[in-house]
């Protein structure tokens, strides 16, 4: 099983390079977004380099040529680093961090797969993801308002997303939430940029940036400024884990970063 996972992981990575060469200009426009939900847990205490990582898209997304990829499309990646947590009982010892790195390779429909060149704009653990889908009690809010990951409010009856200043920063289009991305730093080491076109954000605020939840875990790299398409987490008191039903908002990087990373530049 272990050998099969490594071989499969190498196969996915090789396919990613091949597809990237087939789409030199990139299948997705820079700054477009892909909201995803992880299909299974990835635990640094149990994972191995090459293990396959699976997720599904949460909303329809649009390719650079206008083609719509439906919600539920499969996103495939693989583990590139997994260091288990081992508690050091020596008095005054500084604990060695557990680390977990995942590279996003492909997004697939029933007939075609496309390479991914992305960074993790925001990622929410299952509890924060669930809370973003749960409306306030009706006796508190008759509108069924949802608090998105990042703090903006979605008003289902109005079909609008508003920020703390009560400005409209997003809309519901055919049941899917879209917004112009808003620049933010959050707790992401490379921050997050802004955008001028409507992008699918699902349960995320337009300014969501970094980790939400993930107690005791740090975002070492989002994949924006280095190691494109790779997210790296570290934790000093427990294993670094991406649990099943964790959600993330991926943002497409400029093609130049993809080409540089493919050629090791």
C-alpha positions, 0 to 999 in steps of 0.5 A: 500500500505504501509503495502504491501511494508513492508511485501514485504520488509520483504519477500525479506530480508527473501528470501535473508537469505534463499538463502544465506544458500542454497549457503554457498560458495556464487553464485559469486566469490569475487571481481567479479562485477555487473554493474547496473542501478536503475529502479526507484527513491528512495527519503529519503523524500518519502521512508519508511523502507521496500520499494522495490528497483529495478535495472537491470544489464547493462552487462552479469555477470558470476557466480562462476560456469561459468554460464552467467547471461544476461544483464537486470537481475533484482536486488532487494533490500530494504530501511533500513533507510530513514530520510527526510530533514527538513530545520532548519530556526534557525539562525546559525543552523547546519542542520540535515542530511537526510539519505538513506540506501539501502540493495541489496538482490537478483539478479534474472533470469527468473528461479532463484534468487541468494543472493547478498553479495556486496558493492557499489564500485562506483555510478554515478548520471543520468547526469554523467551516461549519459555523460559516454555514450555520445561520443565527437562531431565528429569534436572534435574526429573522434573515438567517444571516451567515457569518462567513470565514473572515467575518463578513455577513451573508444576507440570504434574503437580500442576496448580499454580503456586507462588511463591518461598515455595512458596505456590500462586498459580495453577492449571491449569483444563482445560489453561489456567493461571489465577490471582488477579492480584498487585499488583507494580511491576516496571519498569512506570511505572504498576505493576500491580494485584491481583485477586480472581477467577481470570483467564487468564494463560497463560505469565505469573506472577500478579505479572508486571509490565512488560517481560521481555527487550527489551534496551535498551528502556524501557516509557514507558507501559503505557496504565494511567494515560494513553492507555488501550489504548496501549503506548509503548516507547523505545530509545536504542541501537536501534529500538524493536521488538515482534517476532513471537511477543512475548507480552503480558498485557492487563488490562481497565481500568475503563469510566470510563477508556475513556469519558474517553479516547473523549471526549478528557477 
